[in-house]
């Protein structure tokens, strides 16, 4: 892990994502799901993420990546 952000691998090319970059990719409901994953309420999960909690960052990155993959998968099937 990098102190300035996160390594997120896309096709063998890791790059660093800061909290601000991750925040830009979040959608309505992401913090609710993060809270459910972490076993806490959504506002507490959001605060943990903004305070730099490693587990919150990893979980939110997975939520975003899985959402994007699911959208891409179904958009490709409808074409």
Phi and psi restraints in degrees (range 20) as a CNS / XPLOR table:
assign (resid 1 and name C) (resid 2 and name N)
       (resid 2 and name CA) (resid 2 and name C) 1.0 -107.9 20.0 2
assign (resid 2 and name N) (resid 2 and name CA)
       (resid 2 and name C) (resid 3 and name N) 1.0 143.0 20.0 2
assign (resid 2 and name C) (resid 3 and name N)
       (resid 3 and name CA) (resid 3 and name C) 1.0 -66.1 20.0 2
assign (resid 3 and name N) (resid 3 and name CA)
       (resid 3 and name C) (resid 4 and name N) 1.0 -25.0 20.0 2
assign (resid 3 and name C) (resid 4 and name N)
       (resid 4 and name CA) (resid 4 and name C) 1.0 -89.6 20.0 2
assign (resid 4 and name N) (resid 4 and name CA)
       (resid 4 and name C) (resid 5 and name N) 1.0 -8.2 20.0 2
assign (resid 4 and name C) (resid 5 and name N)
       (resid 5 and name CA) (resid 5 and name C) 1.0 178.3 20.0 2
assign (resid 5 and name N) (resid 5 and name CA)
       (resid 5 and name C) (resid 6 and name N) 1.0 -138.7 20.0 2
assign (resid 5 and name C) (resid 6 and name N)
       (resid 6 and name CA) (resid 6 and name C) 1.0 -134.6 20.0 2
assign (resid 6 and name N) (resid 6 and name CA)
       (resid 6 and name C) (resid 7 and name N) 1.0 146.6 20.0 2
assign (resid 6 and name C) (resid 7 and name N)
       (resid 7 and name CA) (resid 7 and name C) 1.0 -92.9 20.0 2
assign (resid 7 and name N) (resid 7 and name CA)
       (resid 7 and name C) (resid 8 and name N) 1.0 126.8 20.0 2
assign (resid 7 and name C) (resid 8 and name N)
       (resid 8 and name CA) (resid 8 and name C) 1.0 -130.2 20.0 2
assign (resid 8 and name N) (resid 8 and name CA)
       (resid 8 and name C) (resid 9 and name N) 1.0 119.5 20.0 2
assign (resid 8 and name C) (resid 9 and name N)
       (resid 9 and name CA) (resid 9 and name C) 1.0 -87.8 20.0 2
assign (resid 9 and name N) (resid 9 and name CA)
       (resid 9 and name C) (resid 10 and name N) 1.0 126.7 20.0 2
assign (resid 9 and name C) (resid 10 and name N)
       (resid 10 and name CA) (resid 10 and name C) 1.0 -126.3 20.0 2
assign (resid 10 and name N) (resid 10 and name CA)
       (resid 10 and name C) (resid 11 and name N) 1.0 108.7 20.0 2
assign (resid 10 and name C) (resid 11 and name N)
       (resid 11 and name CA) (resid 11 and name C) 1.0 52.3 20.0 2
assign (resid 11 and name N) (resid 11 and name CA)
       (resid 11 and name C) (resid 12 and name N) 1.0 56.9 20.0 2
assign (resid 11 and name C) (resid 12 and name N)
       (resid 12 and name CA) (resid 12 and name C) 1.0 65.6 20.0 2
assign (resid 12 and name N) (resid 12 and name CA)
       (resid 12 and name C) (resid 13 and name N) 1.0 9.7 20.0 2
assign (resid 12 and name C) (resid 13 and name N)
       (resid 13 and name CA) (resid 13 and name C) 1.0 -118.8 20.0 2
assign (resid 13 and name N) (resid 13 and name CA)
       (resid 13 and name C) (resid 14 and name N) 1.0 94.8 20.0 2
assign (resid 13 and name C) (resid 14 and name N)
       (resid 14 and name CA) (resid 14 and name C) 1.0 -72.6 20.0 2
assign (resid 14 and name N) (resid 14 and name CA)
       (resid 14 and name C) (resid 15 and name N) 1.0 145.3 20.0 2
assign (resid 14 and name C) (resid 15 and name N)
       (resid 15 and name CA) (resid 15 and name C) 1.0 -141.8 20.0 2
assign (resid 15 and name N) (resid 15 and name CA)
       (resid 15 and name C) (resid 16 and name N) 1.0 163.2 20.0 2
assign (resid 15 and name C) (resid 16 and name N)
       (resid 16 and name CA) (resid 16 and name C) 1.0 -95.0 20.0 2
assign (resid 16 and name N) (resid 16 and name CA)
       (resid 16 and name C) (resid 17 and name N) 1.0 132.1 20.0 2
assign (resid 16 and name C) (resid 17 and name N)
       (resid 17 and name CA) (resid 17 and name C) 1.0 -118.4 20.0 2
assign (resid 17 and name N) (resid 17 and name CA)
       (resid 17 and name C) (resid 18 and name N) 1.0 127.8 20.0 2
assign (resid 17 and name C) (resid 18 and name N)
       (resid 18 and name CA) (resid 18 and name C) 1.0 -83.1 20.0 2
assign (resid 18 and name N) (resid 18 and name CA)
       (resid 18 and name C) (resid 19 and name N) 1.0 170.0 20.0 2
assign (resid 18 and name C) (resid 19 and name N)
       (resid 19 and name CA) (resid 19 and name C) 1.0 -58.8 20.0 2
assign (resid 19 and name N) (resid 19 and name CA)
       (resid 19 and name C) (resid 20 and name N) 1.0 -39.8 20.0 2
assign (resid 19 and name C) (resid 20 and name N)
       (resid 20 and name CA) (resid 20 and name C) 1.0 -63.5 20.0 2
assign (resid 20 and name N) (resid 20 and name CA)
       (resid 20 and name C) (resid 21 and name N) 1.0 -40.5 20.0 2
assign (resid 20 and name C) (resid 21 and name N)
       (resid 21 and name CA) (resid 21 and name C) 1.0 -66.6 20.0 2
assign (resid 21 and name N) (resid 21 and name CA)
       (resid 21 and name C) (resid 22 and name N) 1.0 -40.1 20.0 2
assign (resid 21 and name C) (resid 22 and name N)
       (resid 22 and name CA) (resid 22 and name C) 1.0 -65.3 20.0 2
assign (resid 22 and name N) (resid 22 and name CA)
       (resid 22 and name C) (resid 23 and name N) 1.0 -43.4 20.0 2
assign (resid 22 and name C) (resid 23 and name N)
       (resid 23 and name CA) (resid 23 and name C) 1.0 -57.2 20.0 2
assign (resid 23 and name N) (resid 23 and name CA)
       (resid 23 and name C) (resid 24 and name N) 1.0 -39.6 20.0 2
assign (resid 23 and name C) (resid 24 and name N)
       (resid 24 and name CA) (resid 24 and name C) 1.0 -63.5 20.0 2
assign (resid 24 and name N) (resid 24 and name CA)
       (resid 24 and name C) (resid 25 and name N) 1.0 -26.8 20.0 2
assign (resid 24 and name C) (resid 25 and name N)
       (resid 25 and name CA) (resid 25 and name C) 1.0 -90.5 20.0 2
assign (resid 25 and name N) (resid 25 and name CA)
       (resid 25 and name C) (resid 26 and name N) 1.0 -6.8 20.0 2
assign (resid 25 and name C) (resid 26 and name N)
       (resid 26 and name CA) (resid 26 and name C) 1.0 -76.1 20.0 2
assign (resid 26 and name N) (resid 26 and name CA)
       (resid 26 and name C) (resid 27 and name N) 1.0 147.9 20.0 2
assign (resid 26 and name C) (resid 27 and name N)
       (resid 27 and name CA) (resid 27 and name C) 1.0 -122.7 20.0 2
assign (resid 27 and name N) (resid 27 and name CA)
       (resid 27 and name C) (resid 28 and name N) 1.0 170.0 20.0 2
assign (resid 27 and name C) (resid 28 and name N)
       (resid 28 and name CA) (resid 28 and name C) 1.0 -54.2 20.0 2
assign (resid 28 and name N) (resid 28 and name CA)
       (resid 28 and name C) (resid 29 and name N) 1.0 128.5 20.0 2
assign (resid 28 and name C) (resid 29 and name N)
       (resid 29 and name CA) (resid 29 and name C) 1.0 98.5 20.0 2
assign (resid 29 and name N) (resid 29 and name CA)
       (resid 29 and name C) (resid 30 and name N) 1.0 -14.3 20.0 2
assign (resid 29 and name C) (resid 30 and name N)
       (resid 30 and name CA) (resid 30 and name C) 1.0 -64.0 20.0 2
assign (resid 30 and name N) (resid 30 and name CA)
       (resid 30 and name C) (resid 31 and name N) 1.0 -41.3 20.0 2
assign (resid 30 and name C) (resid 31 and name N)
       (resid 31 and name CA) (resid 31 and name C) 1.0 -72.1 20.0 2
assign (resid 31 and name N) (resid 31 and name CA)
       (resid 31 and name C) (resid 32 and name N) 1.0 -30.1 20.0 2
assign (resid 31 and name C) (resid 32 and name N)
       (resid 32 and name CA) (resid 32 and name C) 1.0 -63.7 20.0 2
assign (resid 32 and name N) (resid 32 and name CA)
       (resid 32 and name C) (resid 33 and name N) 1.0 -47.1 20.0 2
assign (resid 32 and name C) (resid 33 and name N)
       (resid 33 and name CA) (resid 33 and name C) 1.0 -64.9 20.0 2
assign (resid 33 and name N) (resid 33 and name CA)
       (resid 33 and name C) (resid 34 and name N) 1.0 -40.0 20.0 2
assign (resid 33 and name C) (resid 34 and name N)
       (resid 34 and name CA) (resid 34 and name C) 1.0 -58.5 20.0 2
assign (resid 34 and name N) (resid 34 and name CA)
       (resid 34 and name C) (resid 35 and name N) 1.0 -43.3 20.0 2
assign (resid 34 and name C) (resid 35 and name N)
       (resid 35 and name CA) (resid 35 and name C) 1.0 -61.6 20.0 2
assign (resid 35 and name N) (resid 35 and name CA)
       (resid 35 and name C) (resid 36 and name N) 1.0 -42.4 20.0 2
assign (resid 35 and name C) (resid 36 and name N)
       (resid 36 and name CA) (resid 36 and name C) 1.0 -63.9 20.0 2
assign (resid 36 and name N) (resid 36 and name CA)
       (resid 36 and name C) (resid 37 and name N) 1.0 -42.1 20.0 2
assign (resid 36 and name C) (resid 37 and name N)
       (resid 37 and name CA) (resid 37 and name C) 1.0 -62.7 20.0 2
assign (resid 37 and name N) (resid 37 and name CA)
       (resid 37 and name C) (resid 38 and name N) 1.0 -40.6 20.0 2
assign (resid 37 and name C) (resid 38 and name N)
       (resid 38 and name CA) (resid 38 and name C) 1.0 -86.0 20.0 2
assign (resid 38 and name N) (resid 38 and name CA)
       (resid 38 and name C) (resid 39 and name N) 1.0 -9.2 20.0 2
assign (resid 38 and name C) (resid 39 and name N)
       (resid 39 and name CA) (resid 39 and name C) 1.0 76.2 20.0 2
assign (resid 39 and name N) (resid 39 and name CA)
       (resid 39 and name C) (resid 40 and name N) 1.0 27.9 20.0 2
assign (resid 39 and name C) (resid 40 and name N)
       (resid 40 and name CA) (resid 40 and name C) 1.0 -134.6 20.0 2
assign (resid 40 and name N) (resid 40 and name CA)
       (resid 40 and name C) (resid 41 and name N) 1.0 174.3 20.0 2
assign (resid 40 and name C) (resid 41 and name N)
       (resid 41 and name CA) (resid 41 and name C) 1.0 -77.8 20.0 2
assign (resid 41 and name N) (resid 41 and name CA)
       (resid 41 and name C) (resid 42 and name N) 1.0 162.0 20.0 2
assign (resid 41 and name C) (resid 42 and name N)
       (resid 42 and name CA) (resid 42 and name C) 1.0 -59.8 20.0 2
assign (resid 42 and name N) (resid 42 and name CA)
       (resid 42 and name C) (resid 43 and name N) 1.0 -45.5 20.0 2
assign (resid 42 and name C) (resid 43 and name N)
       (resid 43 and name CA) (resid 43 and name C) 1.0 -61.6 20.0 2
assign (resid 43 and name N) (resid 43 and name CA)
       (resid 43 and name C) (resid 44 and name N) 1.0 -37.0 20.0 2
assign (resid 43 and name C) (resid 44 and name N)
       (resid 44 and name CA) (resid 44 and name C) 1.0 -67.3 20.0 2
assign (resid 44 and name N) (resid 44 and name CA)
       (resid 44 and name C) (resid 45 and name N) 1.0 -39.4 20.0 2
assign (resid 44 and name C) (resid 45 and name N)
       (resid 45 and name CA) (resid 45 and name C) 1.0 -64.0 20.0 2
assign (resid 45 and name N) (resid 45 and name CA)
       (resid 45 and name C) (resid 46 and name N) 1.0 -42.2 20.0 2
assign (resid 45 and name C) (resid 46 and name N)
       (resid 46 and name CA) (resid 46 and name C) 1.0 -62.2 20.0 2
assign (resid 46 and name N) (resid 46 and name CA)
       (resid 46 and name C) (resid 47 and name N) 1.0 -43.9 20.0 2
assign (resid 46 and name C) (resid 47 and name N)
       (resid 47 and name CA) (resid 47 and name C) 1.0 -65.1 20.0 2
assign (resid 47 and name N) (resid 47 and name CA)
       (resid 47 and name C) (resid 48 and name N) 1.0 -39.0 20.0 2
assign (resid 47 and name C) (resid 48 and name N)
       (resid 48 and name CA) (resid 48 and name C) 1.0 -61.6 20.0 2
assign (resid 48 and name N) (resid 48 and name CA)
       (resid 48 and name C) (resid 49 and name N) 1.0 -42.0 20.0 2
assign (resid 48 and name C) (resid 49 and name N)
       (resid 49 and name CA) (resid 49 and name C) 1.0 -60.5 20.0 2
assign (resid 49 and name N) (resid 49 and name CA)
       (resid 49 and name C) (resid 50 and name N) 1.0 -49.1 20.0 2
assign (resid 49 and name C) (resid 50 and name N)
       (resid 50 and name CA) (resid 50 and name C) 1.0 -67.7 20.0 2
assign (resid 50 and name N) (resid 50 and name CA)
       (resid 50 and name C) (resid 51 and name N) 1.0 -22.1 20.0 2
assign (resid 50 and name C) (resid 51 and name N)
       (resid 51 and name CA) (resid 51 and name C) 1.0 -86.3 20.0 2
assign (resid 51 and name N) (resid 51 and name CA)
       (resid 51 and name C) (resid 52 and name N) 1.0 -1.0 20.0 2
assign (resid 51 and name C) (resid 52 and name N)
       (resid 52 and name CA) (resid 52 and name C) 1.0 90.4 20.0 2
assign (resid 52 and name N) (resid 52 and name CA)
       (resid 52 and name C) (resid 53 and name N) 1.0 19.2 20.0 2
assign (resid 52 and name C) (resid 53 and name N)
       (resid 53 and name CA) (resid 53 and name C) 1.0 -61.4 20.0 2
assign (resid 53 and name N) (resid 53 and name CA)
       (resid 53 and name C) (resid 54 and name N) 1.0 124.1 20.0 2
assign (resid 53 and name C) (resid 54 and name N)
       (resid 54 and name CA) (resid 54 and name C) 1.0 -61.6 20.0 2
assign (resid 54 and name N) (resid 54 and name CA)
       (resid 54 and name C) (resid 55 and name N) 1.0 -42.1 20.0 2
assign (resid 54 and name C) (resid 55 and name N)
       (resid 55 and name CA) (resid 55 and name C) 1.0 -64.6 20.0 2
assign (resid 55 and name N) (resid 55 and name CA)
       (resid 55 and name C) (resid 56 and name N) 1.0 -42.5 20.0 2
assign (resid 55 and name C) (resid 56 and name N)
       (resid 56 and name CA) (resid 56 and name C) 1.0 -62.8 20.0 2
assign (resid 56 and name N) (resid 56 and name CA)
       (resid 56 and name C) (resid 57 and name N) 1.0 -42.0 20.0 2
assign (resid 56 and name C) (resid 57 and name N)
       (resid 57 and name CA) (resid 57 and name C) 1.0 -63.1 20.0 2
assign (resid 57 and name N) (resid 57 and name CA)
       (resid 57 and name C) (resid 58 and name N) 1.0 -47.4 20.0 2
assign (resid 57 and name C) (resid 58 and name N)
       (resid 58 and name CA) (resid 58 and name C) 1.0 -61.0 20.0 2
assign (resid 58 and name N) (resid 58 and name CA)
       (resid 58 and name C) (resid 59 and name N) 1.0 -45.1 20.0 2
assign (resid 58 and name C) (resid 59 and name N)
       (resid 59 and name CA) (resid 59 and name C) 1.0 -65.0 20.0 2
assign (resid 59 and name N) (resid 59 and name CA)
       (resid 59 and name C) (resid 60 and name N) 1.0 -43.4 20.0 2
assign (resid 59 and name C) (resid 60 and name N)
       (resid 60 and name CA) (resid 60 and name C) 1.0 -66.1 20.0 2
assign (resid 60 and name N) (resid 60 and name CA)
       (resid 60 and name C) (resid 61 and name N) 1.0 -38.0 20.0 2
assign (resid 60 and name C) (resid 61 and name N)
       (resid 61 and name CA) (resid 61 and name C) 1.0 -62.5 20.0 2
assign (resid 61 and name N) (resid 61 and name CA)
       (resid 61 and name C) (resid 62 and name N) 1.0 -39.8 20.0 2
assign (resid 61 and name C) (resid 62 and name N)
       (resid 62 and name CA) (resid 62 and name C) 1.0 -66.0 20.0 2
assign (resid 62 and name N) (resid 62 and name CA)
       (resid 62 and name C) (resid 63 and name N) 1.0 -40.6 20.0 2
assign (resid 62 and name C) (resid 63 and name N)
       (resid 63 and name CA) (resid 63 and name C) 1.0 -59.6 20.0 2
assign (resid 63 and name N) (resid 63 and name CA)
       (resid 63 and name C) (resid 64 and name N) 1.0 -47.6 20.0 2
assign (resid 63 and name C) (resid 64 and name N)
       (resid 64 and name CA) (resid 64 and name C) 1.0 -64.8 20.0 2
assign (resid 64 and name N) (resid 64 and name CA)
       (resid 64 and name C) (resid 65 and name N) 1.0 -47.6 20.0 2
assign (resid 64 and name C) (resid 65 and name N)
       (resid 65 and name CA) (resid 65 and name C) 1.0 -62.8 20.0 2
assign (resid 65 and name N) (resid 65 and name CA)
       (resid 65 and name C) (resid 66 and name N) 1.0 -42.5 20.0 2
assign (resid 65 and name C) (resid 66 and name N)
       (resid 66 and name CA) (resid 66 and name C) 1.0 -68.2 20.0 2
assign (resid 66 and name N) (resid 66 and name CA)
       (resid 66 and name C) (resid 67 and name N) 1.0 -37.3 20.0 2
assign (resid 66 and name C) (resid 67 and name N)
       (resid 67 and name CA) (resid 67 and name C) 1.0 -63.4 20.0 2
assign (resid 67 and name N) (resid 67 and name CA)
       (resid 67 and name C) (resid 68 and name N) 1.0 -46.7 20.0 2
assign (resid 67 and name C) (resid 68 and name N)
       (resid 68 and name CA) (resid 68 and name C) 1.0 -63.2 20.0 2
assign (resid 68 and name N) (resid 68 and name CA)
       (resid 68 and name C) (resid 69 and name N) 1.0 -39.4 20.0 2
assign (resid 68 and name C) (resid 69 and name N)
       (resid 69 and name CA) (resid 69 and name C) 1.0 -66.4 20.0 2
assign (resid 69 and name N) (resid 69 and name CA)
       (resid 69 and name C) (resid 70 and name N) 1.0 -40.6 20.0 2
assign (resid 69 and name C) (resid 70 and name N)
       (resid 70 and name CA) (resid 70 and name C) 1.0 -65.1 20.0 2
assign (resid 70 and name N) (resid 70 and name CA)
       (resid 70 and name C) (resid 71 and name N) 1.0 -43.8 20.0 2
assign (resid 70 and name C) (resid 71 and name N)
       (resid 71 and name CA) (resid 71 and name C) 1.0 -61.7 20.0 2
assign (resid 71 and name N) (resid 71 and name CA)
       (resid 71 and name C) (resid 72 and name N) 1.0 -46.5 20.0 2
assign (resid 71 and name C) (resid 72 and name N)
       (resid 72 and name CA) (resid 72 and name C) 1.0 -62.1 20.0 2
assign (resid 72 and name N) (resid 72 and name CA)
       (resid 72 and name C) (resid 73 and name N) 1.0 -42.8 20.0 2
assign (resid 72 and name C) (resid 73 and name N)
       (resid 73 and name CA) (resid 73 and name C) 1.0 -59.7 20.0 2
assign (resid 73 and name N) (resid 73 and name CA)
       (resid 73 and name C) (resid 74 and name N) 1.0 -46.5 20.0 2
assign (resid 73 and name C) (resid 74 and name N)
       (resid 74 and name CA) (resid 74 and name C) 1.0 -77.1 20.0 2
assign (resid 74 and name N) (resid 74 and name CA)
       (resid 74 and name C) (resid 75 and name N) 1.0 -29.6 20.0 2
assign (resid 74 and name C) (resid 75 and name N)
       (resid 75 and name CA) (resid 75 and name C) 1.0 -67.8 20.0 2
assign (resid 75 and name N) (resid 75 and name CA)
       (resid 75 and name C) (resid 76 and name N) 1.0 -36.3 20.0 2
assign (resid 75 and name C) (resid 76 and name N)
       (resid 76 and name CA) (resid 76 and name C) 1.0 -68.3 20.0 2
assign (resid 76 and name N) (resid 76 and name CA)
       (resid 76 and name C) (resid 77 and name N) 1.0 -33.1 20.0 2
assign (resid 76 and name C) (resid 77 and name N)
       (resid 77 and name CA) (resid 77 and name C) 1.0 -71.9 20.0 2
assign (resid 77 and name N) (resid 77 and name CA)
       (resid 77 and name C) (resid 78 and name N) 1.0 -28.0 20.0 2
assign (resid 77 and name C) (resid 78 and name N)
       (resid 78 and name CA) (resid 78 and name C) 1.0 -87.4 20.0 2
assign (resid 78 and name N) (resid 78 and name CA)
       (resid 78 and name C) (resid 79 and name N) 1.0 -5.1 20.0 2
